[in-house]
Amino acid sequence: MESMRVKAPASSANLGAGFDCFGLALEDPYDIVDVSITPKGGKVIEISVEGYPIPLDPERNTGGYVALKMMKDFSLEDNIRIRIQKNIPPGSGLGSSAATASAVAYALNRLYDLKLSRDELVRYASLGEVVSAGTPHLDNVAPAIYGGFTIIAGTPPRIYPFQPDDRLGVVVILPRIGKASTYEARKILPSTIDLSSAYRNVGYGSLTVLGLILGRVDLLRDGMRDEGVERIRAHHGFAQLYDEVRMLAEKLGIGVALSGAGPAYIAIAYRDELGSIAESFRRLFEDRDIGCRIYITRMGRGVYEVG
Ligand code: HSE
């Protein structure tokens, strides 16, 4: 039997205007995934999970689905066991499904020496997103594989990765409310946005990228905004205290956005200010009787093998 243990990061998608384009890998939280293969085990996939519960059926588990696809494409005939330590809360907007899918794609590539490029791993991992979101969006799996920040652009989509300035850090605010489904959070979105929203979003997205590269929180404050998706989701209950969160971010002079499909928010600021920023957000939520979990973290690496 051969096996490999990998660490797969949480990720935050959209960051305001970058719907299905922008994604950022986080150092914390992360999943640990063990993948082992027993030769000629009869094409069986067994999944077990500790931590947050997720589906165990390979057709409904984002990692299991990736394994099924890779098994078929590469005529793998073995027994594949996937053990997931699920630390990234599912349905939080933190790329939980992408982490599992990316971990399995990465581990199978290494265990079978398939020599897939990182772009090919992203494509495989994105198939797992179909299981949870109904569409193979790349903006969580790309940072989960590449690490750092990734931009998705073009048809067919290409991935443009870069490392944000190291002085920046991240606060994730995860309100303790019912689990959101990415699938549901996409169903309510319109298929078009008007021209004035589109050009304003191009401005916001450009400022966000510039702010990350230059390490300028003032640009992130002005850039991490959206006129296409966030407010609609907030209106449908996929984000809590949306206006209050925006007002607090304005007061603190930092960038804040709904993380992916929510309900988590991501704030980006200088690393030495993260503790007090986290406290301000905790108070905002607790004053309205909404508990929240806070992660004070940094931009992280893509999935990698651990001992
Ligand atoms: N771009 C995706 C969405 C990310 O907002 O639906 C989901 O995590």
Residues whose N, C-alpha, C, O or C-beta is under 5 A from the ligand:
A	BS01	HSE	A13 F19 D20 D139 T182 R186 G260 A261
